[in-house]
Amino acid sequence: MKLSAIVLLLCIGMSSSWAASFCVTNASELQAALDVAENNGESDIIRIAEGTYTAPTGGFLFAPNINGGVDETSDIEIIGGWTAFFKNPCGIGPSTDPAGTVLSGGGSNRIMDVRLPEQGEVSIRNLTFINGFTTDLSQGAGLRIYGVGIGFSGTLTVQSNAFIANSGGYASGLMIGRLNNGNNIQGTAFTNVRIINNLFAGNIARTGAGGAALIRLTTPLPTDGPVLDPRPALSVVQNTVVNNTSSPVPLRGVLPSSDGLTVISSGANVDIANNNIWGNGDLDLELFTEESQSVLVRNNNFNTIFQSVVADTYINNISVEPEYVSCGVFCIDRIPVGDSPLIDAGVGPTLFGSPWSLPDTDAAGDLRLRDARVDIGAYEGISDQLFADRFED
């Protein structure tokens, strides 16, 4: 790689001795930045300028360096939504609307693989993953996040992304689990996985589960005294999961078979809240958990659900076919209409020690909270009541 190319990647500069910042404007620069971040021993921020990035063969890859069995310990943020300011292509942003920054598989490649470091904060935000494809019938096609035997101790955040029309074996939009055989990520008492404010639409799992997403996490249960910190935690909140499909009926039973979202977890506290999961083949939501876990399923909208163990808290869930504001032929947003039951039907995080927080904006980049309560789903609607005459009944 030429020195000039590296200088271009570091156009924002080194913000300190321990953090590297990159600005990328095309696919080759994005992969080069990921390559540098793997081995520099620093915390990294990769800013992706708005535009379309076609994945190379095998997809964009990030796998932190392991030397003698010791993993690099560092943070990485991969953030879309940046625009130019004077001569800096990433001078303004980020926009939290993922529509402007598109990572495409072109219908022939998986889009992105991210291997978790042993420790660190990992964040992937403001990106559209579209038209990913893999012939590997045991893997996903959009974004795949996995660990290795050393495990993961840190926070993983996947927030304000769109997963559209990806086709894989299973977990076509988003796959979170170990690389080999789809095994669970092995977490610790400090692991926190947060899937927040994302759109999943039109993804197809051809042989397995999770047309939209498959999330697999194992963490140890606390063994001594009261737990003040609610982690280990898996939070799936404020997502819109619509019109995804999974395996044909004859293959069901070979793998978990949710057409929408599948969660397989042991040990971790699980919070499934404020999600709009609708129109996903035969099964919208599937939860495989254990009696020993704390599992909350609250303030969601779905039609069909399977639970291996009944959730400890199962409240305020609704089942209504959602209607959305018309926004044009090529628009991907799913904003609820003004009189939708989804409006103001969500719940905020707990006041003390919540493992997730409410984003400032929704999946379209608009205010996340417009009224007294948050809406269900990744998008915030405008209630008809906001425009009603205040003297009307």
C-alpha positions as CSV (number, residue, x, y, z in Angstrom):
1,M,0.0,0.0,0.0
2,K,1.4,3.4,-1.0
3,L,2.3,5.9,1.8
4,S,0.1,8.5,0.1
5,A,-2.9,6.3,0.5
6,I,-2.2,5.9,4.2
7,V,-1.9,9.6,4.6
8,L,-5.3,10.0,2.8
9,L,-6.9,7.5,5.2
10,L,-5.6,9.5,8.2
11,C,-7.0,12.8,6.8
12,I,-8.5,13.6,10.1
13,G,-5.3,12.9,11.9
14,M,-4.3,11.2,15.1
15,S,-6.5,12.7,17.8
16,S,-4.2,11.5,20.5
17,S,-1.4,8.9,21.1
18,W,-4.1,6.3,21.8
19,A,-6.7,7.0,19.2
20,A,-6.6,7.0,15.4
21,S,-9.2,8.6,13.2
22,F,-9.8,7.7,9.5
23,C,-11.9,9.3,6.8
24,V,-12.8,7.1,3.9
25,T,-14.6,8.0,0.7
26,N,-14.4,4.7,-1.4
27,A,-14.4,0.9,-0.9
28,S,-10.6,0.5,-1.1
29,E,-10.0,3.2,1.5
30,L,-12.6,1.6,3.8
31,Q,-10.9,-1.8,3.7
32,A,-7.4,-0.2,4.0
33,A,-8.6,1.7,7.2
34,L,-10.0,-1.6,8.6
35,D,-6.6,-3.3,7.9
36,V,-4.7,-0.6,9.7
37,A,-7.1,-0.6,12.7
38,E,-6.6,-4.3,13.1
39,N,-2.9,-4.0,14.0
40,N,-2.2,-0.5,15.3
41,G,-2.8,-1.3,18.9
42,E,-5.0,1.8,19.3
43,S,-8.6,2.7,19.6
44,D,-9.9,3.7,16.2
45,I,-12.7,5.7,14.6
46,I,-13.5,5.0,11.0
47,R,-15.7,7.8,9.5
48,I,-17.4,6.8,6.3
49,A,-18.4,9.6,4.0
50,E,-21.9,9.4,2.5
51,G,-22.0,7.5,-0.7
52,T,-22.2,3.9,-2.0
53,Y,-19.5,1.3,-1.2
54,T,-19.5,-2.0,-3.0
55,A,-18.1,-4.8,-1.0
56,P,-15.0,-6.6,-2.3
57,T,-15.0,-10.4,-2.8
58,G,-15.6,-11.9,0.7
59,G,-16.8,-8.6,2.0
60,F,-15.2,-5.9,4.1
61,L,-13.2,-7.6,6.9
62,F,-12.0,-6.5,10.3
63,A,-10.2,-9.1,12.5
64,P,-8.0,-7.6,15.3
65,N,-4.5,-9.0,15.6
66,I,-3.8,-11.9,18.0
67,N,-0.1,-12.4,19.1
68,G,0.7,-15.5,21.0
69,G,-2.9,-16.0,22.1
70,V,-3.1,-12.4,23.4
71,D,-5.7,-10.3,21.6
72,E,-5.4,-6.6,20.9
73,T,-7.5,-4.7,23.4
74,S,-9.0,-1.6,21.8
75,D,-12.1,0.2,20.8
76,I,-13.4,0.7,17.3
77,E,-16.2,2.8,15.9
78,I,-17.4,2.4,12.3
79,I,-19.7,5.3,11.6
80,G,-21.5,6.4,8.4
81,G,-23.2,9.7,7.6
82,W,-20.3,12.1,7.1
83,T,-20.3,15.0,4.5
84,A,-17.6,17.4,3.3
85,F,-16.6,20.7,4.8
86,F,-14.1,22.6,2.8
87,K,-11.3,20.1,2.0
88,N,-12.3,17.6,4.7
89,P,-14.7,14.9,3.2
90,C,-15.8,14.0,6.7
91,G,-16.0,17.5,8.1
92,I,-19.7,17.5,9.0
93,G,-21.7,14.8,10.7
94,P,-22.6,12.2,11.4
95,S,-26.1,12.1,10.0
96,T,-28.0,9.4,11.9
97,D,-30.1,8.6,8.8
98,P,-28.5,5.4,7.4
99,A,-29.9,6.0,3.9
100,G,-27.0,8.2,2.9
101,T,-24.2,5.7,3.5
102,V,-24.7,2.5,1.7
103,L,-22.6,-0.7,1.9
104,S,-23.7,-3.0,-0.9
105,G,-23.0,-6.6,-1.6
106,G,-24.0,-6.2,-5.2
107,G,-26.1,-9.4,-5.0
108,S,-22.9,-11.5,-5.0
109,N,-20.9,-10.9,-1.8
110,R,-21.3,-10.8,2.0
111,I,-21.0,-7.2,3.0
112,M,-19.0,-7.0,6.3
113,D,-17.3,-9.3,8.8
114,V,-16.3,-7.9,12.2
115,R,-14.4,-10.1,14.7
116,L,-14.7,-8.8,18.2
117,P,-11.6,-8.0,20.2
118,E,-11.0,-9.6,23.6
119,Q,-11.9,-6.3,25.3
120,G,-13.2,-3.0,24.1
121,E,-16.1,-0.9,22.9
122,V,-17.3,-1.8,19.4
123,S,-19.9,0.4,17.7
124,I,-21.4,0.2,14.2
125,R,-23.8,3.0,13.3
126,N,-25.6,4.9,10.5
127,L,-25.0,2.4,7.7
128,T,-27.3,0.7,5.2
129,F,-26.4,-2.9,4.4
130,I,-28.1,-3.9,1.2
131,N,-28.1,-6.7,-1.4
132,G,-25.6,-8.9,0.5
133,F,-25.4,-12.5,-0.7
134,T,-23.5,-15.6,0.3
135,T,-23.6,-19.2,-1.1
136,D,-22.6,-20.4,2.4
137,L,-25.8,-21.8,3.7
138,S,-24.6,-21.6,7.3
139,Q,-23.8,-17.9,7.3
140,G,-25.4,-14.5,7.0
141,A,-25.0,-12.0,4.1
142,G,-25.2,-8.5,5.6
143,L,-23.3,-7.8,8.8
144,R,-21.7,-10.7,10.6
145,I,-20.1,-10.1,14.1
146,Y,-18.4,-13.0,15.7
147,G,-15.9,-13.9,18.4
148,V,-13.2,-16.5,19.0
149,G,-12.4,-18.8,21.9
150,I,-10.9,-16.0,24.1
151,G,-14.4,-14.5,24.4
152,F,-15.5,-10.8,24.5
153,S,-15.6,-8.5,27.4
154,G,-16.9,-5.1,26.5
155,T,-19.9,-3.3,24.8
156,L,-21.1,-4.0,21.3
157,T,-23.5,-1.5,19.9
158,V,-25.3,-1.9,16.5
159,Q,-27.4,1.3,16.2
160,S,-29.4,3.2,13.5
161,N,-28.6,0.9,10.6
162,A,-30.8,-0.4,7.8
163,F,-30.5,-4.1,6.7
164,I,-32.3,-4.4,3.3
165,A,-32.7,-7.3,0.9
166,N,-29.8,-9.5,2.0
167,S,-29.9,-13.2,1.2
168,G,-27.9,-15.8,3.2
169,G,-28.2,-19.2,4.7
170,Y,-29.5,-17.8,7.9
171,A,-29.3,-14.5,9.9
172,S,-29.3,-12.8,6.6
173,G,-29.4,-9.2,7.7
174,L,-27.4,-9.3,11.0
175,M,-25.7,-12.3,12.5
176,I,-24.1,-12.0,16.0
177,G,-22.4,-15.2,17.1
178,R,-19.2,-17.1,16.8
179,L,-17.7,-17.7,13.3
180,N,-17.7,-21.5,13.3
181,N,-21.1,-23.3,13.2
182,G,-22.9,-20.2,14.4
183,N,-22.0,-20.8,18.1
184,N,-22.8,-18.2,20.8
185,I,-20.4,-15.3,21.5
186,Q,-18.8,-16.1,24.9
187,G,-19.2,-13.1,27.1
188,T,-18.1,-12.2,30.6
189,A,-19.7,-10.4,33.5
190,F,-18.9,-7.1,31.7
191,T,-20.4,-7.9,28.3
192,N,-23.2,-5.7,27.0
193,V,-24.7,-6.2,23.6
194,R,-27.1,-3.5,22.4
195,I,-29.2,-3.7,19.1
196,I,-30.9,-0.3,18.9
197,N,-32.9,1.7,16.4
198,N,-32.3,-0.5,13.3
199,L,-34.5,-1.3,10.3
200,F,-34.7,-4.9,8.9
201,A,-36.7,-5.3,5.8
202,G,-36.9,-7.8,2.9
203,N,-34.1,-10.0,4.1
204,I,-34.2,-13.7,3.2
205,A,-32.7,-16.6,5.2
206,R,-32.7,-19.5,2.7
207,T,-32.0,-22.5,4.9
208,G,-32.2,-21.4,8.5
209,A,-33.4,-18.9,11.1
210,G,-33.5,-15.2,11.4
211,G,-34.6,-13.7,8.1
212,A,-33.8,-10.4,9.7
213,A,-31.3,-11.3,12.5
214,L,-29.9,-14.1,14.7
215,I,-28.3,-13.1,18.0
216,R,-26.4,-15.7,20.1
217,L,-24.8,-14.8,23.4
218,T,-23.6,-16.7,26.5
219,T,-22.5,-15.0,29.6
220,P,-21.9,-16.3,33.2
221,L,-24.5,-15.8,35.8
222,P,-23.5,-13.8,38.9
223,T,-22.6,-16.0,41.8
224,D,-22.0,-13.8,44.8
225,G,-24.4,-11.3,46.4
226,P,-26.8,-8.8,44.9
227,V,-26.3,-7.5,41.4
228,L,-26.3,-3.7,41.2
229,D,-25.0,-3.6,37.7
230,P,-27.6,-5.1,35.4
231,R,-25.1,-6.5,33.0
232,P,-24.3,-9.0,31.5
233,A,-27.0,-7.8,29.2
234,L,-28.5,-8.3,25.8
235,S,-30.8,-5.4,24.7
236,V,-32.9,-5.5,21.5
237,V,-34.8,-2.2,21.5
238,Q,-36.5,0.3,19.2
239,N,-36.1,-1.8,16.0
240,T,-38.4,-2.2,13.1
241,V,-38.4,-5.8,11.7
242,V,-40.8,-6.2,8.7
243,N,-41.4,-8.4,5.7
244,N,-38.4,-10.7,6.2
245,T,-38.6,-14.5,5.4
246,S,-36.8,-17.6,6.5
247,S,-36.5,-21.3,5.5
248,P,-39.1,-23.2,3.6
249,V,-41.4,-25.4,5.8
250,P,-39.6,-28.8,5.1
251,L,-36.4,-27.5,6.6
252,R,-37.9,-26.2,9.9
253,G,-36.7,-28.1,12.9
254,V,-33.1,-28.4,11.5
255,L,-32.3,-24.9,12.8
256,P,-34.3,-22.3,14.8
257,S,-36.8,-21.0,12.3
258,S,-37.9,-17.5,13.0
259,D,-38.7,-15.5,9.8
260,G,-38.0,-12.3,11.7
261,L,-35.8,-12.2,14.7
262,T,-34.2,-15.1,16.6
263,V,-32.4,-14.7,20.0
264,I,-30.5,-17.5,21.6
265,S,-29.0,-16.6,25.0
266,S,-27.9,-18.1,28.3
267,G,-26.8,-16.3,31.4
268,A,-27.3,-12.8,30.1
269,N,-30.2,-10.6,31.2
270,V,-32.3,-10.1,28.1
271,D,-34.5,-7.0,27.3
272,I,-36.7,-7.1,24.2
273,A,-38.5,-3.7,24.2
274,N,-40.2,-1.2,21.9
275,N,-39.8,-3.3,18.7
276,N,-42.2,-3.3,15.7
277,I,-41.9,-6.9,14.4
278,W,-44.5,-7.6,11.8
279,G,-45.2,-9.5,8.6
280,N,-42.3,-11.8,8.8
281,G,-43.5,-15.1,7.3
282,D,-44.9,-17.5,9.8
283,L,-43.0,-16.4,12.9
284,D,-42.0,-12.8,13.9
285,L,-40.0,-13.4,17.1
286,E,-38.3,-16.5,18.6
287,L,-36.6,-16.5,22.0
288,F,-34.4,-19.4,23.3
289,T,-33.5,-18.6,26.9
290,E,-33.2,-20.4,30.2
291,E,-35.1,-20.4,33.5
292,S,-32.1,-18.9,35.3
293,Q,-32.1,-15.7,33.2
294,S,-34.0,-12.5,33.6
295,V,-36.0,-12.0,30.4
296,L,-38.1,-8.9,29.7
297,V,-40.5,-8.8,26.7
298,R,-42.3,-5.5,26.9
299,N,-44.0,-2.8,24.8
300,N,-43.4,-4.6,21.5
301,N,-45.7,-5.0,18.5
302,F,-45.7,-8.5,16.9
303,N,-48.1,-11.1,15.6
304,T,-46.4,-14.4,16.4
305,I,-43.9,-15.4,19.1
306,F,-42.2,-18.5,20.3
307,Q,-40.6,-18.7,23.8
308,S,-38.7,-21.7,25.1
309,V,-39.2,-20.3,28.5
310,V,-42.0,-17.8,29.4
311,A,-40.4,-14.4,30.0
312,D,-40.2,-13.1,33.6
313,T,-41.7,-9.8,32.5
314,Y,-44.2,-10.0,29.6
315,I,-46.2,-6.8,29.6
316,N,-47.7,-4.1,27.4
317,N,-47.1,-6.0,24.1
318,I,-49.6,-5.3,21.3
319,S,-50.6,-7.1,18.1
320,V,-51.8,-4.6,15.4
321,E,-51.0,-4.5,11.7
322,P,-49.0,-1.2,11.4
323,E,-49.7,1.5,8.8
324,Y,-46.9,3.7,7.6
325,V,-46.6,7.2,6.1
326,S,-46.2,7.0,2.3
327,C,-42.7,8.4,1.5
328,G,-42.1,7.4,-2.2
329,V,-41.2,4.4,-4.3
330,F,-37.5,4.2,-3.2
331,C,-38.0,5.2,0.4
332,I,-37.2,2.6,3.0
333,D,-38.6,4.4,6.1
334,R,-41.4,2.9,8.1
335,I,-42.8,5.9,9.9
336,P,-46.1,5.1,11.7
337,V,-49.2,7.1,10.6
338,G,-50.5,9.7,13.0
339,D,-53.3,7.6,14.5
340,S,-51.1,4.4,14.8
341,P,-51.3,2.4,18.1
342,L,-47.4,2.4,17.9
343,I,-47.2,6.1,18.7
344,D,-46.4,6.8,22.4
345,A,-46.7,3.0,23.2
346,G,-43.0,2.4,24.0
347,V,-41.2,2.5,27.3
348,G,-38.0,4.3,28.3
349,P,-35.0,2.6,29.9
350,T,-35.0,2.1,33.7
351,L,-34.0,5.0,35.7
352,F,-31.0,3.3,37.4
353,G,-28.3,1.3,35.7
354,S,-30.0,0.5,32.5
355,P,-27.8,-1.4,30.0
356,W,-29.3,0.7,27.1
357,S,-30.2,4.4,26.6
358,L,-32.7,6.1,24.3
359,P,-31.0,7.5,21.2
360,D,-31.4,11.2,20.4
361,T,-32.8,10.5,16.9
362,D,-34.8,7.8,15.2
363,A,-33.8,5.7,12.2
364,A,-34.6,8.6,9.8
365,G,-32.5,11.1,11.7
366,D,-35.5,12.9,13.3
367,L,-36.1,13.4,17.0
368,R,-36.4,10.2,18.8
369,L,-38.8,11.5,21.5
370,R,-41.5,13.9,20.2
371,D,-44.2,13.5,22.9
372,A,-44.5,12.2,26.4
373,R,-43.4,8.7,25.5
374,V,-41.3,7.1,22.8
375,D,-43.0,5.2,19.9
376,I,-42.7,1.5,19.2
377,G,-40.2,0.7,16.4
378,A,-37.2,2.4,14.9
379,Y,-39.2,5.5,13.7
380,E,-40.9,8.2,15.6
381,G,-44.3,9.2,14.2
382,I,-46.2,12.5,14.6
383,S,-49.4,12.0,16.5
384,D,-52.6,13.4,15.1
385,Q,-53.1,14.9,18.6
386,L,-50.2,17.3,18.0
387,F,-52.4,19.1,15.5
388,A,-55.8,18.8,17.1
389,D,-57.6,21.9,18.4
390,R,-56.8,22.1,22.1
391,F,-60.5,22.9,22.8
392,E,-61.7,19.7,21.2
393,D,-62.7,16.7,23.2
